[in-house]
Amino acid sequence: MSNVLELSGITKSYNVGKPNEINVLTGAEITVERGEVVALVAPSGAGKSTLLHIAGLLDSATTGTVKIAGQDVAGLSDRRRTAIRRAEVGFVYQFHHLLPEFSAMENIVLPQLVDGVSQAKAEARAMALLESVGLAARAGHRPAEMSGGEQQRVAFCRALANAPKLLLADEPTGNLDPETAEVVFEGLMNLARDEGLSAVIATHNPELAARMDRVVRLEGGVLKQG
Ligand code: ADP
């Protein structure tokens, strides 16, 4: 099974059955293969965050099928869904959400310790990830001692600490100036290629979108190619 993410017939409505029902997603479909990096482009309010949350098992669709690494998550217990999310999915948001009192290294080590990895192995992996994004020299620095672009690169490393198969990123460069966005994007692509990662990356930046393997647009509640 080489598909890391499969969404079919995804609908999402709020206030279902009420006069003010909002139909955000009306039949979204996407298949993301292993190693594929997909750009998700959508105007604000189109339902991009809703779609990413459904794909990452943080929210449930109203109807439709979600498969992660070949497994249909319908009917699974909350506990099992959480386990799949923690093992298979990494998230990055527009803001880094790093723990301020810990160093870059510690921020990447901690999720691995929670997962039962030894300190030595966790540190080795954290350092390898930091090297992939060009930040090995910043391992001992806290978030406040780093620039916004550096913080965001550390956030990518943390999201990948436990080697998920799928990375979901919600406008990860949306808060950065163009030059910094470029460096952060390069770091992300290096990580994705080094890790054989599948990713869905929401962006407003058409140049960055064009450099991913494929572009999908969210329009009128459905996904369109190109
Ligand atoms: P995007 O990320 O593309 O900006 P969102 O997925 O955040 O869009 O939101 C899509 C639409 O769904 C918006 O119109 C938003 O107001 C609506 N929406 C999101 N969450 C809720 C909710 N909990 N209740 C009602 N409407 C919501």
py3Dmol code that shows the C-alpha trace and the ligand (Angstrom):
import py3Dmol

protein = """\
ATOM      1  CA  MET A   1       0.000   0.000   0.000  1.00  0.00           C
ATOM      2  CA  SER A   2       1.812   3.109  -1.194  1.00  0.00           C
ATOM      3  CA  ASN A   3      -0.917   5.671  -0.482  1.00  0.00           C
ATOM      4  CA  VAL A   4      -0.216   7.503   2.728  1.00  0.00           C
ATOM      5  CA  LEU A   5      -3.431   9.553   2.690  1.00  0.00           C
ATOM      6  CA  GLU A   6      -6.730   8.860   0.946  1.00  0.00           C
ATOM      7  CA  LEU A   7      -9.746  11.100   1.382  1.00  0.00           C
ATOM      8  CA  SER A   8     -12.894  10.258  -0.533  1.00  0.00           C
ATOM      9  CA  GLY A   9     -16.284  11.926  -0.576  1.00  0.00           C
ATOM     10  CA  ILE A  10     -15.412  14.151   2.362  1.00  0.00           C
ATOM     11  CA  THR A  11     -18.165  16.512   3.434  1.00  0.00           C
ATOM     12  CA  LYS A  12     -18.125  18.778   6.457  1.00  0.00           C
ATOM     13  CA  SER A  13     -21.098  20.812   7.578  1.00  0.00           C
ATOM     14  CA  TYR A  14     -21.579  22.909  10.656  1.00  0.00           C
ATOM     15  CA  ASN A  15     -24.975  23.359  12.321  1.00  0.00           C
ATOM     16  CA  VAL A  16     -26.259  20.320  10.442  1.00  0.00           C
ATOM     17  CA  GLY A  17     -30.017  20.433   9.841  1.00  0.00           C
ATOM     18  CA  LYS A  18     -30.351  23.988  11.120  1.00  0.00           C
ATOM     19  CA  PRO A  19     -31.418  26.936   8.942  1.00  0.00           C
ATOM     20  CA  ASN A  20     -27.892  28.353   9.153  1.00  0.00           C
ATOM     21  CA  GLU A  21     -26.172  25.111   8.075  1.00  0.00           C
ATOM     22  CA  ILE A  22     -22.716  25.784   6.582  1.00  0.00           C
ATOM     23  CA  ASN A  23     -21.432  23.237   4.047  1.00  0.00           C
ATOM     24  CA  VAL A  24     -17.673  23.818   4.073  1.00  0.00           C
ATOM     25  CA  LEU A  25     -16.592  20.637   2.259  1.00  0.00           C
ATOM     26  CA  THR A  26     -18.990  19.062  -0.230  1.00  0.00           C
ATOM     27  CA  GLY A  27     -17.141  16.013  -1.578  1.00  0.00           C
ATOM     28  CA  ALA A  28     -13.381  16.521  -1.301  1.00  0.00           C
ATOM     29  CA  GLU A  29     -11.172  13.755  -2.739  1.00  0.00           C
ATOM     30  CA  ILE A  30      -7.410  13.371  -2.639  1.00  0.00           C
ATOM     31  CA  THR A  31      -4.851  10.578  -2.698  1.00  0.00           C
ATOM     32  CA  VAL A  32      -1.296  11.311  -1.593  1.00  0.00           C
ATOM     33  CA  GLU A  33       1.333   8.728  -2.421  1.00  0.00           C
ATOM     34  CA  ARG A  34       4.408   7.906  -0.411  1.00  0.00           C
ATOM     35  CA  GLY A  35       7.047  10.607  -0.868  1.00  0.00           C
ATOM     36  CA  GLU A  36       4.679  13.029  -2.584  1.00  0.00           C
ATOM     37  CA  VAL A  37       4.579  16.694  -1.536  1.00  0.00           C
ATOM     38  CA  VAL A  38       1.275  18.362  -2.436  1.00  0.00           C
ATOM     39  CA  ALA A  39       0.526  22.082  -2.333  1.00  0.00           C
ATOM     40  CA  LEU A  40      -2.955  22.980  -1.079  1.00  0.00           C
ATOM     41  CA  VAL A  41      -4.048  26.366  -2.364  1.00  0.00           C
ATOM     42  CA  ALA A  42      -7.290  27.973  -1.275  1.00  0.00           C
ATOM     43  CA  PRO A  43      -8.685  31.416  -0.528  1.00  0.00           C
ATOM     44  CA  SER A  44      -9.134  32.245   3.136  1.00  0.00           C
ATOM     45  CA  GLY A  45     -12.304  30.689   4.542  1.00  0.00           C
ATOM     46  CA  ALA A  46     -12.488  27.989   1.838  1.00  0.00           C
ATOM     47  CA  GLY A  47     -12.057  25.211   4.389  1.00  0.00           C
ATOM     48  CA  LYS A  48      -8.336  24.513   4.202  1.00  0.00           C
ATOM     49  CA  SER A  49      -7.830  24.179   7.957  1.00  0.00           C
ATOM     50  CA  THR A  50     -10.982  22.077   8.210  1.00  0.00           C
ATOM     51  CA  LEU A  51      -9.645  19.726   5.526  1.00  0.00           C
ATOM     52  CA  LEU A  52      -6.202  19.435   7.165  1.00  0.00           C
ATOM     53  CA  HIS A  53      -7.779  18.737  10.557  1.00  0.00           C
ATOM     54  CA  ILE A  54      -9.933  15.976   9.060  1.00  0.00           C
ATOM     55  CA  ALA A  55      -6.929  14.491   7.212  1.00  0.00           C
ATOM     56  CA  GLY A  56      -4.908  14.552  10.448  1.00  0.00           C
ATOM     57  CA  LEU A  57      -7.681  13.007  12.575  1.00  0.00           C
ATOM     58  CA  LEU A  58      -8.057  16.130  14.703  1.00  0.00           C
ATOM     59  CA  ASP A  59     -11.636  16.516  13.491  1.00  0.00           C
ATOM     60  CA  SER A  60     -14.229  14.196  11.957  1.00  0.00           C
ATOM     61  CA  ALA A  61     -15.867  14.574   8.564  1.00  0.00           C
ATOM     62  CA  THR A  62     -19.669  14.727   8.388  1.00  0.00           C
ATOM     63  CA  THR A  63     -19.508  11.992   5.723  1.00  0.00           C
ATOM     64  CA  GLY A  64     -16.740  10.355   3.687  1.00  0.00           C
ATOM     65  CA  THR A  65     -13.767   8.068   4.124  1.00  0.00           C
ATOM     66  CA  VAL A  66     -10.353   8.864   5.619  1.00  0.00           C
ATOM     67  CA  LYS A  67      -7.537   6.363   5.170  1.00  0.00           C
ATOM     68  CA  ILE A  68      -4.112   6.888   6.714  1.00  0.00           C
ATOM     69  CA  ALA A  69      -1.363   4.504   5.549  1.00  0.00           C
ATOM     70  CA  GLY A  70      -4.057   2.269   4.074  1.00  0.00           C
ATOM     71  CA  GLN A  71      -6.151   2.082   7.220  1.00  0.00           C
ATOM     72  CA  ASP A  72      -9.767   3.273   7.161  1.00  0.00           C
ATOM     73  CA  VAL A  73     -10.208   5.198  10.392  1.00  0.00           C
ATOM     74  CA  ALA A  74     -14.019   5.011  10.378  1.00  0.00           C
ATOM     75  CA  GLY A  75     -15.354   3.125  13.336  1.00  0.00           C
ATOM     76  CA  LEU A  76     -12.082   3.181  15.266  1.00  0.00           C
ATOM     77  CA  SER A  77     -12.154   4.174  18.920  1.00  0.00           C
ATOM     78  CA  ASP A  78     -10.915   7.646  19.870  1.00  0.00           C
ATOM     79  CA  ARG A  79      -7.955   5.984  21.502  1.00  0.00           C
ATOM     80  CA  ARG A  80      -6.974   4.113  18.342  1.00  0.00           C
ATOM     81  CA  ARG A  81      -7.422   7.235  16.207  1.00  0.00           C
ATOM     82  CA  THR A  82      -5.189   9.173  18.586  1.00  0.00           C
ATOM     83  CA  ALA A  83      -2.585   6.410  18.385  1.00  0.00           C
ATOM     84  CA  ILE A  84      -2.629   6.513  14.570  1.00  0.00           C
ATOM     85  CA  ARG A  85      -2.374  10.304  14.593  1.00  0.00           C
ATOM     86  CA  ARG A  86       0.568  10.272  16.979  1.00  0.00           C
ATOM     87  CA  ALA A  87       2.417   7.595  15.027  1.00  0.00           C
ATOM     88  CA  GLU A  88       1.691   8.642  11.455  1.00  0.00           C
ATOM     89  CA  VAL A  89       0.959  12.390  11.315  1.00  0.00           C
ATOM     90  CA  GLY A  90       3.038  15.495  12.009  1.00  0.00           C
ATOM     91  CA  PHE A  91       1.498  18.979  12.098  1.00  0.00           C
ATOM     92  CA  VAL A  92       2.988  22.392  11.516  1.00  0.00           C
ATOM     93  CA  TYR A  93       1.031  25.615  11.885  1.00  0.00           C
ATOM     94  CA  GLN A  94       1.634  29.220  10.918  1.00  0.00           C
ATOM     95  CA  PHE A  95       3.047  29.848  14.403  1.00  0.00           C
ATOM     96  CA  HIS A  96       5.691  27.490  15.745  1.00  0.00           C
ATOM     97  CA  HIS A  97       4.235  26.617  19.202  1.00  0.00           C
ATOM     98  CA  LEU A  98       7.659  25.537  20.465  1.00  0.00           C
ATOM     99  CA  LEU A  99       8.070  25.238  24.230  1.00  0.00           C
ATOM    100  CA  PRO A 100       9.816  28.509  25.196  1.00  0.00           C
ATOM    101  CA  GLU A 101      11.777  27.209  28.178  1.00  0.00           C
ATOM    102  CA  PHE A 102      13.434  24.388  26.211  1.00  0.00           C
ATOM    103  CA  SER A 103      16.222  24.454  23.627  1.00  0.00           C
ATOM    104  CA  ALA A 104      15.695  23.538  19.968  1.00  0.00           C
ATOM    105  CA  MET A 105      17.236  20.134  20.687  1.00  0.00           C
ATOM    106  CA  GLU A 106      15.015  19.557  23.747  1.00  0.00           C
ATOM    107  CA  ASN A 107      11.886  20.540  21.813  1.00  0.00           C
ATOM    108  CA  ILE A 108      12.675  17.766  19.293  1.00  0.00           C
ATOM    109  CA  VAL A 109      13.832  15.242  21.909  1.00  0.00           C
ATOM    110  CA  LEU A 110      10.767  15.516  24.181  1.00  0.00           C
ATOM    111  CA  PRO A 111       8.143  13.955  21.872  1.00  0.00           C
ATOM    112  CA  GLN A 112      10.507  11.055  21.295  1.00  0.00           C
ATOM    113  CA  LEU A 113      10.990  10.453  25.040  1.00  0.00           C
ATOM    114  CA  VAL A 114       7.185  10.437  25.421  1.00  0.00           C
ATOM    115  CA  ASP A 115       7.186   7.780  22.707  1.00  0.00           C
ATOM    116  CA  GLY A 116       9.663   5.624  24.675  1.00  0.00           C
ATOM    117  CA  VAL A 117      12.848   6.377  22.704  1.00  0.00           C
ATOM    118  CA  SER A 118      16.115   6.518  24.700  1.00  0.00           C
ATOM    119  CA  GLN A 119      17.711   9.907  25.399  1.00  0.00           C
ATOM    120  CA  ALA A 120      20.776   9.079  23.283  1.00  0.00           C
ATOM    121  CA  LYS A 121      18.761   7.944  20.277  1.00  0.00           C
ATOM    122  CA  ALA A 122      16.380  10.895  20.588  1.00  0.00           C
ATOM    123  CA  GLU A 123      19.287  13.343  20.651  1.00  0.00           C
ATOM    124  CA  ALA A 124      20.925  11.701  17.647  1.00  0.00           C
ATOM    125  CA  ARG A 125      17.699  11.946  15.657  1.00  0.00           C
ATOM    126  CA  ALA A 126      17.107  15.555  16.777  1.00  0.00           C
ATOM    127  CA  MET A 127      20.594  16.492  15.601  1.00  0.00           C
ATOM    128  CA  ALA A 128      20.118  14.763  12.242  1.00  0.00           C
ATOM    129  CA  LEU A 129      16.846  16.643  11.719  1.00  0.00           C
ATOM    130  CA  LEU A 130      18.428  19.965  12.692  1.00  0.00           C
ATOM    131  CA  GLU A 131      21.247  19.272  10.228  1.00  0.00           C
ATOM    132  CA  SER A 132      18.693  18.686   7.449  1.00  0.00           C
ATOM    133  CA  VAL A 133      17.362  22.210   7.941  1.00  0.00           C
ATOM    134  CA  GLY A 134      20.784  23.810   8.465  1.00  0.00           C
ATOM    135  CA  LEU A 135      20.364  24.473  12.178  1.00  0.00           C
ATOM    136  CA  ALA A 136      22.812  22.084  13.849  1.00  0.00           C
ATOM    137  CA  ALA A 137      24.670  25.053  15.335  1.00  0.00           C
ATOM    138  CA  ARG A 138      21.454  26.267  17.025  1.00  0.00           C
ATOM    139  CA  ALA A 139      20.677  23.033  18.882  1.00  0.00           C
ATOM    140  CA  GLY A 140      21.271  24.582  22.302  1.00  0.00           C
ATOM    141  CA  HIS A 141      19.315  27.767  21.666  1.00  0.00           C
ATOM    142  CA  ARG A 142      15.851  28.511  23.011  1.00  0.00           C
ATOM    143  CA  PRO A 143      13.100  29.737  20.669  1.00  0.00           C
ATOM    144  CA  ALA A 144      13.442  33.339  21.898  1.00  0.00           C
ATOM    145  CA  GLU A 145      17.102  33.302  20.802  1.00  0.00           C
ATOM    146  CA  MET A 146      16.171  32.357  17.229  1.00  0.00           C
ATOM    147  CA  SER A 147      14.594  34.228  14.309  1.00  0.00           C
ATOM    148  CA  GLY A 148      11.057  33.465  13.138  1.00  0.00           C
ATOM    149  CA  GLY A 149      12.353  31.415  10.231  1.00  0.00           C
ATOM    150  CA  GLU A 150      14.674  29.429  12.475  1.00  0.00           C
ATOM    151  CA  GLN A 151      11.867  28.781  14.954  1.00  0.00           C
ATOM    152  CA  GLN A 152       9.682  27.485  12.142  1.00  0.00           C
ATOM    153  CA  ARG A 153      12.426  25.153  10.888  1.00  0.00           C
ATOM    154  CA  VAL A 154      12.741  23.745  14.412  1.00  0.00           C
ATOM    155  CA  ALA A 155       8.946  23.281  14.451  1.00  0.00           C
ATOM    156  CA  PHE A 156       9.257  21.133  11.304  1.00  0.00           C
ATOM    157  CA  CYS A 157      11.928  19.027  13.001  1.00  0.00           C
ATOM    158  CA  ARG A 158       9.712  18.583  16.047  1.00  0.00           C
ATOM    159  CA  ALA A 159       6.746  17.570  13.881  1.00  0.00           C
ATOM    160  CA  LEU A 160       8.932  14.880  12.318  1.00  0.00           C
ATOM    161  CA  ALA A 161      10.609  13.768  15.555  1.00  0.00           C
ATOM    162  CA  ASN A 162       8.692  10.500  15.727  1.00  0.00           C
ATOM    163  CA  ALA A 163       9.066   9.819  11.980  1.00  0.00           C
ATOM    164  CA  PRO A 164       5.429  10.218  10.857  1.00  0.00           C
ATOM    165  CA  LYS A 165       4.588   9.182   7.292  1.00  0.00           C
ATOM    166  CA  LEU A 166       2.470  12.273   6.685  1.00  0.00           C
ATOM    167  CA  LEU A 167       3.168  15.946   7.339  1.00  0.00           C
ATOM    168  CA  LEU A 168       0.271  18.411   7.311  1.00  0.00           C
ATOM    169  CA  ALA A 169       1.231  22.070   7.300  1.00  0.00           C
ATOM    170  CA  ASP A 170      -1.207  24.983   7.527  1.00  0.00           C
ATOM    171  CA  GLU A 171       0.477  27.996   5.881  1.00  0.00           C
ATOM    172  CA  PRO A 172       3.848  27.301   7.504  1.00  0.00           C
ATOM    173  CA  THR A 173       5.511  30.254   5.766  1.00  0.00           C
ATOM    174  CA  GLY A 174       2.487  32.565   5.955  1.00  0.00           C
ATOM    175  CA  ASN A 175       3.968  34.637   8.740  1.00  0.00           C
ATOM    176  CA  LEU A 176       7.436  35.102   7.197  1.00  0.00           C
ATOM    177  CA  ASP A 177       9.000  37.607   4.799  1.00  0.00           C
ATOM    178  CA  PRO A 178       9.712  36.242   1.284  1.00  0.00           C
ATOM    179  CA  GLU A 179      13.438  35.548   1.799  1.00  0.00           C
ATOM    180  CA  THR A 180      12.838  33.760   5.086  1.00  0.00           C
ATOM    181  CA  ALA A 181       9.918  31.844   3.583  1.00  0.00           C
ATOM    182  CA  GLU A 182      12.304  30.634   0.886  1.00  0.00           C
ATOM    183  CA  VAL A 183      14.841  29.324   3.429  1.00  0.00           C
ATOM    184  CA  VAL A 184      12.108  27.666   5.503  1.00  0.00           C
ATOM    185  CA  PHE A 185      10.610  26.098   2.396  1.00  0.00           C
ATOM    186  CA  GLU A 186      14.004  24.734   1.342  1.00  0.00           C
ATOM    187  CA  GLY A 187      14.429  23.247   4.814  1.00  0.00           C
ATOM    188  CA  LEU A 188      11.026  21.646   4.578  1.00  0.00           C
ATOM    189  CA  MET A 189      11.704  20.139   1.167  1.00  0.00           C
ATOM    190  CA  ASN A 190      15.081  18.804   2.338  1.00  0.00           C
ATOM    191  CA  LEU A 191      13.419  17.144   5.303  1.00  0.00           C
ATOM    192  CA  ALA A 192      10.631  15.709   3.161  1.00  0.00           C
ATOM    193  CA  ARG A 193      13.108  14.233   0.685  1.00  0.00           C
ATOM    194  CA  ASP A 194      15.497  12.958   3.386  1.00  0.00           C
ATOM    195  CA  GLU A 195      12.637  11.302   5.254  1.00  0.00           C
ATOM    196  CA  GLY A 196      10.668  10.009   2.227  1.00  0.00           C
ATOM    197  CA  LEU A 197       7.774  11.990   3.639  1.00  0.00           C
ATOM    198  CA  SER A 198       4.346  12.620   2.175  1.00  0.00           C
ATOM    199  CA  ALA A 199       3.081  16.130   2.816  1.00  0.00           C
ATOM    200  CA  VAL A 200       0.123  18.400   2.234  1.00  0.00           C
ATOM    201  CA  ILE A 201       1.239  21.993   2.593  1.00  0.00           C
ATOM    202  CA  ALA A 202      -1.273  24.820   2.513  1.00  0.00           C
ATOM    203  CA  THR A 203       0.188  27.994   1.058  1.00  0.00           C
ATOM    204  CA  HIS A 204      -0.887  31.309  -0.431  1.00  0.00           C
ATOM    205  CA  ASN A 205       2.424  31.597  -2.244  1.00  0.00           C
ATOM    206  CA  PRO A 206       2.020  30.485  -5.907  1.00  0.00           C
ATOM    207  CA  GLU A 207       5.801  30.269  -6.474  1.00  0.00           C
ATOM    208  CA  LEU A 208       6.285  27.866  -3.589  1.00  0.00           C
ATOM    209  CA  ALA A 209       3.193  25.887  -4.604  1.00  0.00           C
ATOM    210  CA  ALA A 210       4.579  25.442  -8.127  1.00  0.00           C
ATOM    211  CA  ARG A 211       7.760  23.880  -6.732  1.00  0.00           C
ATOM    212  CA  MET A 212       5.933  21.073  -4.975  1.00  0.00           C
ATOM    213  CA  ASP A 213       5.142  17.796  -6.772  1.00  0.00           C
ATOM    214  CA  ARG A 214       1.531  18.741  -7.391  1.00  0.00           C
ATOM    215  CA  VAL A 215      -0.923  21.555  -6.711  1.00  0.00           C
ATOM    216  CA  VAL A 216      -4.531  21.055  -5.607  1.00  0.00           C
ATOM    217  CA  ARG A 217      -7.023  23.855  -5.162  1.00  0.00           C
ATOM    218  CA  LEU A 218      -9.872  23.884  -2.697  1.00  0.00           C
ATOM    219  CA  GLU A 219     -12.815  25.615  -4.343  1.00  0.00           C
ATOM    220  CA  GLY A 220     -16.512  25.347  -3.615  1.00  0.00           C
ATOM    221  CA  GLY A 221     -15.934  22.594  -1.083  1.00  0.00           C
ATOM    222  CA  VAL A 222     -14.084  20.236  -3.462  1.00  0.00           C
ATOM    223  CA  LEU A 223     -10.447  19.695  -4.465  1.00  0.00           C
ATOM    224  CA  LYS A 224      -9.368  20.384  -8.041  1.00  0.00           C
ATOM    225  CA  GLN A 225      -6.066  19.438  -9.652  1.00  0.00           C
ATOM    226  CA  GLY A 226      -3.655  22.166 -10.798  1.00  0.00           C
TER     227      GLY A 226
END
"""
ligand_1 = """\
27
ADP
P -9.561 28.298 5.915
O -8.567 27.514 6.711
O -9.573 27.941 4.462
O -9.421 29.788 6.110
P -11.518 27.130 7.720
O -11.398 25.671 7.466
O -10.875 27.672 8.945
O -11.026 27.920 6.416
O -13.067 27.515 7.762
C -13.944 27.253 6.652
C -15.349 27.777 6.947
O -15.938 27.010 7.993
C -15.403 29.223 7.389
O -16.528 29.822 6.781
C -15.594 29.121 8.878
O -16.293 30.228 9.350
C -16.414 27.863 9.013
N -16.189 27.184 10.305
C -15.035 26.659 10.749
N -15.195 26.095 11.972
C -16.498 26.275 12.307
C -17.311 25.898 13.424
N -16.798 25.229 14.478
N -18.621 26.243 13.418
C -19.145 26.898 12.351
N -18.455 27.276 11.261
C -17.144 26.968 11.236
"""
view = py3Dmol.view(width=600, height=400)
view.addModel(protein, "pdb")
view.setStyle({"model": 0}, {"cartoon": {"style": "trace"}})
view.addModel(ligand_1, "xyz")
view.setStyle({"model": 1}, {"stick": {}})
view.zoomTo()
view.show()
